[in-house]
Amino acid sequence: THPVGVAKEMITDGLNGFLKEDLNGWKEVIDKLSGDTALRKRMGDASREYAVDKFSLGQWGPKVSEIINNL
């Protein structure tokens, strides 16, 4: 259950997700999240901000357009 692939690059542990290495770690954070609405909201907002910043059409549209125009 080790963090793999891009998860380690995309997630900042405790900010926009969790990177746990064993089932006990996952149980702890699931219990923590299930009882803390504000934490779920903060982490959701941070995750969305990351996704918009890195993967949105606003970010990639101009880059793809430039690539196509340079073909």
N, CA and C atoms as a LAMMPS dump frame, in Angstrom:
ITEM: TIMESTEP
0
ITEM: NUMBER OF ATOMS
213
ITEM: BOX BOUNDS ff ff ff
-5.0000000000000000e+02 5.0000000000000000e+02
-5.0000000000000000e+02 5.0000000000000000e+02
-5.0000000000000000e+02 5.0000000000000000e+02
ITEM: ATOMS id mol type element x y z
1 1 1 N 0.815 -1.199 0
2 1 2 C 0 0 0
3 1 3 C 0.861 1.266 0
4 2 1 N 2.043 1.177 -0.525
5 2 2 C 2.922 2.344 -0.602
6 2 3 C 2.422 3.307 -1.671
7 3 1 N 2.577 4.603 -1.429
8 3 2 C 2.213 5.573 -2.463
9 3 3 C 3.021 5.305 -3.739
10 4 1 N 2.333 5.269 -4.857
11 4 2 C 3.001 4.941 -6.109
12 4 3 C 2.696 5.968 -7.184
13 5 1 N 3.486 5.889 -8.235
14 5 2 C 3.24 6.698 -9.42
15 5 3 C 3.19 8.182 -9.133
16 6 1 N 2.267 8.847 -9.817
17 6 2 C 2.184 10.302 -9.7
18 6 3 C 1.576 10.754 -8.386
19 7 1 N 1.015 9.826 -7.609
20 7 2 C 0.445 10.225 -6.319
21 7 3 C 1.48 10.956 -5.487
22 8 1 N 2.709 10.483 -5.49
23 8 2 C 3.765 11.125 -4.697
24 8 3 C 4.088 12.522 -5.213
25 9 1 N 3.862 12.752 -6.488
26 9 2 C 4.146 14.064 -7.069
27 9 3 C 2.969 15.021 -6.905
28 10 1 N 1.755 14.493 -6.924
29 10 2 C 0.558 15.326 -6.904
30 10 3 C 0.062 15.642 -5.5
31 11 1 N 0.368 14.788 -4.551
32 11 2 C -0.191 14.941 -3.215
33 11 3 C 0.868 15.452 -2.249
34 12 1 N 0.497 16.497 -1.531
35 12 2 C 1.286 16.964 -0.399
36 12 3 C 0.584 16.419 0.835
37 13 1 N 1.227 15.481 1.508
38 13 2 C 0.612 14.761 2.612
39 13 3 C 0.04 15.709 3.649
40 14 1 N -1.246 15.562 3.908
41 14 2 C -1.925 16.382 4.897
42 14 3 C -2.487 17.682 4.359
43 15 1 N -2.082 18.091 3.166
44 15 2 C -2.569 19.338 2.582
45 15 3 C -3.701 19.074 1.584
46 16 1 N -3.411 18.261 0.578
47 16 2 C -4.424 17.973 -0.441
48 16 3 C -4.659 16.471 -0.608
49 17 1 N -4.252 15.727 0.373
50 17 2 C -4.444 14.286 0.359
51 17 3 C -3.55 13.655 1.408
52 18 1 N -3.508 12.345 1.374
53 18 2 C -2.657 11.631 2.312
54 18 3 C -1.826 10.601 1.576
55 19 1 N -0.632 10.396 2.042
56 19 2 C 0.26 9.361 1.537
57 19 3 C 0.597 8.458 2.716
58 20 1 N -0.066 7.354 2.799
59 20 2 C 0.162 6.428 3.909
60 20 3 C 0.767 5.14 3.382
61 21 1 N 1.545 4.509 4.197
62 21 2 C 2.298 3.337 3.768
63 21 3 C 1.727 2.02 4.271
64 22 1 N 0.741 2.092 5.159
65 22 2 C 0.184 0.838 5.669
66 22 3 C -1.299 1.019 5.994
67 23 1 N -1.964 -0.081 6.245
68 23 2 C -3.395 -0.035 6.498
69 23 3 C -3.733 0.733 7.769
70 24 1 N -2.882 0.661 8.78
71 24 2 C -3.141 1.417 10.003
72 24 3 C -3.116 2.916 9.742
73 25 1 N -2.174 3.356 8.919
74 25 2 C -2.11 4.772 8.557
75 25 3 C -3.36 5.212 7.826
76 26 1 N -3.839 4.384 6.899
77 26 2 C -5.056 4.714 6.165
78 26 3 C -6.267 4.727 7.086
79 27 1 N -6.328 3.78 8.016
80 27 2 C -7.438 3.768 8.969
81 27 3 C -7.45 5.055 9.791
82 28 1 N -6.303 5.48 10.243
83 28 2 C -6.222 6.709 11.046
84 28 3 C -6.733 7.93 10.284
85 29 1 N -6.299 8.085 9.027
86 29 2 C -6.715 9.278 8.285
87 29 3 C -8.182 9.203 7.872
88 30 1 N -8.688 8.01 7.596
89 30 2 C -10.112 7.875 7.277
90 30 3 C -10.943 8.234 8.5
91 31 1 N -10.524 7.749 9.659
92 31 2 C -11.226 8.114 10.895
93 31 3 C -11.167 9.625 11.125
94 32 1 N -9.996 10.214 10.899
95 32 2 C -9.817 11.652 11.087
96 32 3 C -10.721 12.436 10.128
97 33 1 N -10.718 12.065 8.861
98 33 2 C -11.539 12.755 7.867
99 33 3 C -13.027 12.586 8.132
100 34 1 N -13.425 11.406 8.568
101 34 2 C -14.85 11.157 8.784
102 34 3 C -15.418 12.033 9.894
103 35 1 N -14.583 12.489 10.806
104 35 2 C -15.066 13.3 11.909
105 35 3 C -14.756 14.781 11.806
106 36 1 N -14.182 15.215 10.687
107 36 2 C -13.736 16.613 10.598
108 36 3 C -14.166 17.234 9.271
109 37 1 N -15.342 17.825 9.28
110 37 2 C -15.888 18.443 8.068
111 37 3 C -14.987 19.55 7.544
112 38 1 N -14.446 20.359 8.432
113 38 2 C -13.595 21.477 8.017
114 38 3 C -12.334 20.971 7.33
115 39 1 N -11.752 19.896 7.838
116 39 2 C -10.564 19.318 7.206
117 39 3 C -10.895 18.799 5.807
118 40 1 N -12.018 18.112 5.67
119 40 2 C -12.43 17.623 4.345
120 40 3 C -12.588 18.785 3.376
121 41 1 N -13.182 19.867 3.842
122 41 2 C -13.38 21.052 2.989
123 41 3 C -12.042 21.663 2.599
124 42 1 N -11.139 21.852 3.57
125 42 2 C -9.821 22.43 3.256
126 42 3 C -9.05 21.562 2.265
127 43 1 N -9.071 20.254 2.495
128 43 2 C -8.331 19.359 1.604
129 43 3 C -8.965 19.323 0.217
130 44 1 N -10.287 19.343 0.168
131 44 2 C -10.969 19.382 -1.129
132 44 3 C -10.646 20.654 -1.891
133 45 1 N -10.665 21.779 -1.183
134 45 2 C -10.324 23.056 -1.824
135 45 3 C -8.881 23.055 -2.326
136 46 1 N -7.961 22.53 -1.516
137 46 2 C -6.548 22.48 -1.92
138 46 3 C -6.365 21.553 -3.119
139 47 1 N -7.088 20.46 -3.145
140 47 2 C -6.992 19.522 -4.279
141 47 3 C -7.521 20.158 -5.551
142 48 1 N -8.639 20.854 -5.443
143 48 2 C -9.204 21.514 -6.621
144 48 3 C -8.26 22.602 -7.129
145 49 1 N -7.71 23.381 -6.215
146 49 2 C -6.764 24.432 -6.594
147 49 3 C -5.571 23.835 -7.35
148 50 1 N -5.05 22.723 -6.867
149 50 2 C -3.928 22.057 -7.528
150 50 3 C -4.338 21.611 -8.93
151 51 1 N -5.511 20.975 -9.038
152 51 2 C -5.971 20.481 -10.337
153 51 3 C -6.169 21.62 -11.334
154 52 1 N -6.781 22.689 -10.893
155 52 2 C -6.999 23.841 -11.78
156 52 3 C -5.666 24.431 -12.206
157 53 1 N -4.744 24.561 -11.274
158 53 2 C -3.442 25.148 -11.561
159 53 3 C -2.624 24.301 -12.53
160 54 1 N -2.713 22.995 -12.41
161 54 2 C -1.861 22.114 -13.211
162 54 3 C -2.517 21.532 -14.46
163 55 1 N -3.838 21.372 -14.443
164 55 2 C -4.466 20.563 -15.491
165 55 3 C -5.659 21.207 -16.188
166 56 1 N -6.017 22.425 -15.865
167 56 2 C -7.22 23.018 -16.44
168 56 3 C -7.016 23.437 -17.899
169 57 1 N -8.135 23.617 -18.565
170 57 2 C -8.102 24.109 -19.939
171 57 3 C -7.444 25.482 -19.995
172 58 1 N -7.655 26.276 -18.959
173 58 2 C -7.022 27.594 -18.909
174 58 3 C -5.506 27.511 -18.921
175 59 1 N -4.961 26.464 -18.319
176 59 2 C -3.513 26.254 -18.315
177 59 3 C -3.03 25.609 -19.604
178 60 1 N -3.733 24.571 -20.04
179 60 2 C -3.251 23.78 -21.172
180 60 3 C -3.735 24.263 -22.527
181 61 1 N -4.866 24.962 -22.575
182 61 2 C -5.382 25.445 -23.857
183 61 3 C -4.363 26.27 -24.629
184 62 1 N -3.794 27.307 -24.033
185 62 2 C -2.808 28.113 -24.748
186 62 3 C -1.558 27.315 -25.151
187 63 1 N -1.156 26.391 -24.318
188 63 2 C 0.032 25.579 -24.631
189 63 3 C -0.237 24.677 -25.825
190 64 1 N -1.404 24.033 -25.829
191 64 2 C -1.761 23.15 -26.938
192 64 3 C -1.945 23.97 -28.214
193 65 1 N -2.574 25.108 -28.083
194 65 2 C -2.754 26.008 -29.237
195 65 3 C -1.407 26.409 -29.828
196 66 1 N -0.454 26.739 -28.98
197 66 2 C 0.872 27.125 -29.456
198 66 3 C 1.541 25.971 -30.165
199 67 1 N 1.433 24.785 -29.616
200 67 2 C 2.028 23.601 -30.249
201 67 3 C 1.426 23.386 -31.629
202 68 1 N 0.1 23.463 -31.711
203 68 2 C -0.58 23.242 -33
204 68 3 C -0.186 24.332 -33.996
205 69 1 N -0.135 25.564 -33.548
206 69 2 C 0.228 26.664 -34.448
207 69 3 C 1.675 26.549 -34.943
208 70 1 N 2.524 25.887 -34.187
209 70 2 C 3.914 25.742 -34.576
210 70 3 C 4.178 24.508 -35.449
211 71 1 N 3.147 23.738 -35.71
212 71 2 C 3.327 22.548 -36.557
213 71 3 C 3.514 22.907 -38.002
